[in-house]
Amino acid sequence: MSFCSKINIEILLNRVRRTGIDIIVPRCTGAQEMELNLSGKADRVMVDAPCSGRGALRRNPEIAITITQRDVAMLAELHNVC
């Protein structure tokens, strides 16, 4: 699952273009679709990883009630894979 958007990609590209850099290749992928071995393909990789989610919980407090231990375990495993 990916939470990026075309709008965020455009904002990033606009900022980069203003600096004169033209070698940025933004990709909008979830961790499971991401190629893990970028050796020889990229000099640097910037990851805009999701934060703790506290803002989401503040805006939608019912999420804390509906999340299960299984959900937590699945997310922890996903983070360890990446």
matplotlib code that plots the C-alpha trace (Angstrom):
import matplotlib.pyplot as plt

x = [0.0, 1.4, 0.3, 2.1, 0.2, 0.8, 0.4, 3.3, 5.5, 4.7, 5.6, 8.9, 9.7, 8.9, 11.3, 14.0, 13.7, 14.2, 17.6, 18.6, 18.9, 17.7, 18.7, 15.9, 13.6, 10.7, 8.8, 5.6, 5.7, 4.8, 7.5, 6.4, 6.7, 10.1, 13.2, 15.5, 18.8, 19.6, 23.3, 24.6, 21.2, 21.1, 23.8, 21.3, 17.8, 15.5, 12.6, 9.7, 8.5, 5.3, 5.5, 4.1, 0.5, -0.3, -1.9, -4.1, -5.1, -5.8, -8.1, -9.7, -9.5, -11.8, -8.8, -7.2, -10.2, -10.4, -6.8, -6.0, -2.9, -2.8, -2.7, 0.2, 2.1, 1.5, 2.8, 5.8, 6.7, 6.3, 8.7, 11.2, 11.1, 11.9]
y = [0.0, 3.4, 6.7, 9.0, 11.1, 12.7, 16.1, 15.3, 14.1, 17.4, 19.5, 17.6, 18.0, 21.7, 22.2, 20.2, 22.0, 25.3, 24.1, 23.2, 19.5, 17.3, 13.8, 13.1, 10.2, 10.2, 6.9, 6.4, 2.9, 1.0, -0.9, -4.2, -3.1, -1.3, -2.8, -3.5, -3.8, -0.5, -1.1, 0.3, 1.9, 4.8, 6.9, 8.0, 7.1, 9.4, 7.8, 9.8, 7.2, 7.5, 8.9, 7.5, 8.2, 10.3, 12.9, 10.3, 9.0, 12.5, 13.1, 9.7, 8.4, 5.4, 3.8, 3.1, 1.1, -0.9, -1.9, -5.4, -7.2, -9.0, -5.7, -4.5, -7.8, -7.5, -4.0, -4.8, -7.6, -5.3, -2.8, -5.5, -6.7, -3.2]
z = [0.0, -0.9, 0.6, -1.8, -4.3, -7.7, -6.0, -3.6, -6.5, -8.4, -5.4, -5.0, -8.7, -8.7, -5.7, -7.4, -10.7, -9.0, -7.8, -11.3, -10.5, -13.3, -12.3, -9.8, -10.6, -8.1, -7.6, -5.7, -4.4, -1.3, 0.6, -0.8, -4.4, -3.9, -5.4, -2.5, -4.4, -6.0, -6.2, -9.5, -10.2, -7.7, -5.9, -3.2, -2.2, -0.3, 1.5, 2.8, 5.3, 7.1, 10.6, 13.8, 12.8, 15.8, 13.6, 12.1, 15.5, 16.7, 13.7, 13.8, 17.4, 16.5, 14.7, 18.1, 19.1, 15.9, 15.5, 16.7, 18.0, 14.7, 12.8, 15.0, 14.4, 10.6, 10.5, 12.6, 10.2, 7.2, 8.8, 9.5, 5.9, 4.6]

ax = plt.figure().add_subplot(projection="3d")
ax.plot(x, y, z, "-o")
ax.set_aspect("equal")
plt.show()
